[in-house]
């Protein structure tokens, strides 16, 4: 088919389609030849207008979705902040309760950092000498013993943590009343030393401070026996103790007055 014939055929189809569409108009009004010729133009214009309207709606939907995503993220952040406030309130309530029942309370403090020395397990508190803190004071939470004051500055102090290999504290087993010494290992467990093999020690037994070292008050919860080994031990049992208070999860603490020396 030649190009001319194709053009005539397309024109015929357009005119026929236009006449067919016009025959279905509701008002049944008469159309002039100009209306017939211009109808395809108006139809195309209306089609383009509809396309533009749809594109605008899609763009509006995209913008609205973006706004909703930002709003959801904002609400999630607010929810997390609210949860942090609630958890902080719970910790502070626990500290307040401990303060009320602990006569040796000196000051409450917050952990604000970790010590720079990689050989020492140290936490930095936001209270120091101006708040009455002195070297050697015990540091606790409602869960248990955290450590002792290692160094003091005017506005901050450092705590040698229970897990540190340089740390030790006189303790006793709560059930058997057998005494020993807890030493840090640098890991998340401590060693209970100087308990003879004939002593019956079971996993799960609670360890508390004895007060015999003149540093830590008597009766502070330290941890629970997590491993007992007697086989192949010549003089003393091998006892691992899991501290009640994790060093890595310590946020708010209480610093206690020094235990009066026993004379």
Number of C-alpha atoms within 10 A of each C-alpha: 5 6 8 9 10 11 11 11 12 12 12 12 12 14 16 12 13 18 14 11 11 17 14 9 9 7 7 9 9 9 11 9 9 8 13 14 13 12 17 15 11 12 12 11 12 12 12 12 12 12 12 12 12 12 12 12 12 12 12 12 12 12 12 12 12 12 12 12 12 12 12 12 12 12 12 12 12 12 12 12 12 12 12 12 12 12 12 14 12 12 17 15 13 16 19 15 12 17 18 10 9 11 10 15 18 20 17 21 20 16 19 13 13 16 14 11 8 8 11 17 24 25 25 23 24 16 23 22 15 12 15 13 25 22 17 21 21 28 26 25 22 20 18 18 26 27 29 26 25 18 17 21 14 13 13 20 23 25 26 24 25 31 27 22 18 15 19 20 24 22 27 25 21 17 11 12 12 17 20 20 17 27 22 21 16 17 12 15 22 27 21 27 18 16 20 17 16 10 12 11 21 14 13 14 15 21 28 24 25 23 20 17 17 16 18 26 21 17 14 20 22 27 26 22 23 17 16 17 13 16 9 8 11 9 12 16 22 19 21 22 25 21 24 18 20 18 19 9 8 15 16 19 22 23 26 25 21 19 18 11 10 8 3
